[in-house]
Amino acid sequence: MISYLTLKEAMRELPLGYRTIYNAVRRGEITAYKPGREILVERASLENWLLSKKVEPPRKVGRPRKNKSAAPEDGVAPMATGSTGTWSRQQKR
């Protein structure tokens, strides 16, 4: 007997997003049926598609961090030239 999953059920069982599965159905890579409002995906077709594709985990969203320069080999970073090495705070008048 053929078993079916809705897109939401497939999304919950797999490490994939709703749109990833939906787009694969739209491209015809996964066999699916739409008897009413729900899209039903064949479990075997979904498993075969996963095996044929290299699915990567979701990327992190946001601005990438700045690449800080590496510390010297001795582990001590040099101080900036002209620096006294102390911080002072100006008083508001």
Sequence and secondary structure as in RCSB ss.txt:
>XXXX:A:sequence
MISYLTLKEAMRELPLGYRTIYNAVRRGEITAYKPGREILVERASLENWLLSKKVEPPRKVGRPRKNKSAAPEDG
VAPMATGSTGTWSRQQKR
>XXXX:A:secstr
   EEEHHHHHHHSS  HHHHHHHHHTTSS EE SSSS EEEHHHHHHHHHHS        S          TTS
     TT  S        
